[in-house]
Amino acid sequence: MTDLPWTVWREAVITEIAPVTPRVKRFVLAAGFDGFRPGQHVDVRLTAEDGYQAQRSYSIASAPDGTGTIELMIEGLDGGEVSGFFQEVAEVGDRIELRGPIGGSFAWGPEEGGPLLLVGGGSGVVPLLAMLRHRARAAPEIPCRLIYSVRSRAEAIALDELEVRARDEPGFGLHLLTTREGAGRRIDGAVVAAALADLGIPARCFVCGSNPFVGAASALLLAAGLRPATIRTERFGG
Ligand SMILES: Cc1cc2nc3c(=O)[nH]c(=O)nc-3n(C[C@H](O)[C@H](O)[C@H](O)COP(=O)(O)OP(=O)(O)OC[C@H]3O[C@@H](n4cnc5c(N)ncnc54)[C@H](O)[C@@H]3O)c2cc1C
């Protein structure tokens, strides 16, 4: 497969759609490229009949596997222009325009080493899932912890997969926080300290989610004494 430059818009076909949580759907796309790094994203462009265009970014959830397909997980936001299309209108067989893969520093591969600390809020777990999937296949010896903050277990993306990984993969641990269920806990210094006590000093930290989540989580990592140069962030908006 010859990968086109990331700047070129190309057509991708939706080959599968499945619900992941009440608000998130999973889309498999025949994208025609495979040379991406876990953590990278694509830009999607929709064009209306009158020529109006809307463009948004979506992280790749899958690890590179040589098939030329990628998996996206898109949360339907109230009144969301592009996520609303994916939640309510998109069907298997639809062709959509995308370009990518995009993202230089927010990407991880085994050559970057570990330990690896991943911190995700809500749909911000999507690029971290790609890293976890790639680590399991390509470098299972690298220790890794995921701190994942969601409103409730029902809204947690890929929770079954994450819990199976935490049970079966030596070196991987999950710290799940539910903000609107049970005692309702947000990420705090004690959670970060527990993850670091388990993991050791991470060579790389990846933090992803809404603007407020990324701000709060990165401040906690810095307060825990981690070096700024080891922390990479991706902000989804909101
Ligand atoms: C690098 C990158 C990767 C991303 N990956 C994903 C992904 O894997 N899955 C995913 O679901 N989204 C992802 N996003 C967010 C995505 O690009 C869109 O911003 C999101 O789908 C909303 O677009 P929309 O057109 O539906 O909403 P809009 O019509 O733009 O906005 C609708 C309303 O939602 C608010 N809003 C916009 N974005 C957010 C947000 N992220 N959180 C809360 N409120 C918001 C707006 O302020 C507005 O009030 C990513 C963003 C970036 C920058």
The ligand as a Tripos MOL2 file, in Angstrom:
@<TRIPOS>MOLECULE
LIG
   53    58     1     0     0
SMALL
NO_CHARGES

@<TRIPOS>ATOM
      1 C1         -6.7880   16.0080   17.8870 C.3       1 LIG1
      2 C2         -8.2580   15.7870   18.2200 C.ar      1 LIG1
      3 C3         -8.7520   14.4860   18.2990 C.ar      1 LIG1
      4 C4        -10.0950   14.2660   18.6030 C.ar      1 LIG1
      5 N1        -10.5480   12.9740   18.7030 N.ar      1 LIG1
      6 C5        -11.8390   12.7380   19.0320 C.ar      1 LIG1
      7 C6        -12.3130   11.3940   19.1790 C.ar      1 LIG1
      8 O1        -11.5620   10.4190   19.0230 O.2       1 LIG1
      9 N2        -13.6230   11.2140   19.4980 N.ar      1 LIG1
     10 C7        -14.4830   12.2820   19.7000 C.ar      1 LIG1
     11 O2        -15.6640   12.0470   19.9750 O.2       1 LIG1
     12 N3        -14.0500   13.5700   19.5710 N.ar      1 LIG1
     13 C8        -12.7580   13.8180   19.2350 C.ar      1 LIG1
     14 N4        -12.3260   15.1140   19.0910 N.ar      1 LIG1
     15 C9        -13.3150   16.2250   19.1690 C.3       1 LIG1
     16 C10       -13.8850   16.4690   17.7440 C.3       1 LIG1
     17 O3        -12.8850   16.9720   16.8870 O.3       1 LIG1
     18 C11       -15.0190   17.4950   17.7320 C.3       1 LIG1
     19 O4        -14.5840   18.6700   18.3590 O.3       1 LIG1
     20 C12       -16.2870   16.9980   18.3970 C.3       1 LIG1
     21 O5        -16.7470   15.8120   17.7310 O.3       1 LIG1
     22 C13       -17.3720   18.0790   18.3530 C.3       1 LIG1
     23 O6        -17.6170   18.4330   17.0140 O.3       1 LIG1
     24 P1        -19.1070   18.7750   16.5540 P.3       1 LIG1
     25 O7        -19.0110   19.3390   15.1730 O.co2     1 LIG1
     26 O8        -20.0050   17.6280   16.7720 O.co2     1 LIG1
     27 O9        -19.5410   19.8960   17.5970 O.3       1 LIG1
     28 P2        -19.6720   21.4810   17.3190 P.3       1 LIG1
     29 O10       -20.8280   21.7210   16.4140 O.co2     1 LIG1
     30 O11       -18.3280   22.0160   16.9310 O.co2     1 LIG1
     31 O12       -19.9960   21.9740   18.7950 O.3       1 LIG1
     32 C14       -21.2190   21.6180   19.4730 C.3       1 LIG1
     33 C15       -21.1370   21.9810   20.9430 C.3       1 LIG1
     34 O13       -20.2330   21.1150   21.6360 O.3       1 LIG1
     35 C16       -19.1640   21.8490   22.2590 C.3       1 LIG1
     36 N5        -17.9680   21.0220   22.0850 N.ar      1 LIG1
     37 C17       -17.1760   20.9290   20.9870 C.ar      1 LIG1
     38 N6        -16.2070   20.0250   21.1770 N.ar      1 LIG1
     39 C18       -16.3890   19.5000   22.3990 C.ar      1 LIG1
     40 C19       -15.7300   18.5100   23.1680 C.ar      1 LIG1
     41 N7        -14.6590   17.8390   22.6980 N.pl3     1 LIG1
     42 N8        -16.2240   18.2310   24.4070 N.ar      1 LIG1
     43 C20       -17.3050   18.8740   24.8850 C.ar      1 LIG1
     44 N9        -17.9730   19.8280   24.2080 N.ar      1 LIG1
     45 C21       -17.5200   20.1390   22.9950 C.ar      1 LIG1
     46 C22       -19.1130   23.1480   21.5100 C.3       1 LIG1
     47 O14       -18.5900   24.1830   22.3440 O.3       1 LIG1
     48 C23       -20.5840   23.3900   21.1720 C.3       1 LIG1
     49 O15       -21.2770   23.9110   22.2570 O.3       1 LIG1
     50 C24       -10.9760   15.3550   18.8240 C.ar      1 LIG1
     51 C25       -10.4710   16.6660   18.7480 C.ar      1 LIG1
     52 C26        -9.1360   16.8870   18.4650 C.ar      1 LIG1
     53 C27        -8.6160   18.3040   18.3980 C.3       1 LIG1
@<TRIPOS>BOND
     1     1     2 1
     2     2     3 ar
     3     2    52 ar
     4     3     4 ar
     5     4     5 ar
     6     4    50 ar
     7     5     6 ar
     8     6     7 ar
     9     6    13 1
    10     7     8 2
    11     7     9 ar
    12     9    10 ar
    13    10    11 2
    14    10    12 ar
    15    12    13 ar
    16    13    14 ar
    17    14    15 1
    18    14    50 ar
    19    15    16 1
    20    16    17 1
    21    16    18 1
    22    18    19 1
    23    18    20 1
    24    20    21 1
    25    20    22 1
    26    22    23 1
    27    23    24 1
    28    24    25 2
    29    24    26 1
    30    24    27 1
    31    27    28 1
    32    28    29 2
    33    28    30 1
    34    28    31 1
    35    31    32 1
    36    32    33 1
    37    33    34 1
    38    33    48 1
    39    34    35 1
    40    35    36 1
    41    35    46 1
    42    36    37 ar
    43    36    45 ar
    44    37    38 ar
    45    38    39 ar
    46    39    40 ar
    47    39    45 ar
    48    40    41 1
    49    40    42 ar
    50    42    43 ar
    51    43    44 ar
    52    44    45 ar
    53    46    47 1
    54    46    48 1
    55    48    49 1
    56    50    51 ar
    57    51    52 ar
    58    52    53 1
@<TRIPOS>SUBSTRUCTURE
     1 LIG1         1 GROUP 0 **** ****
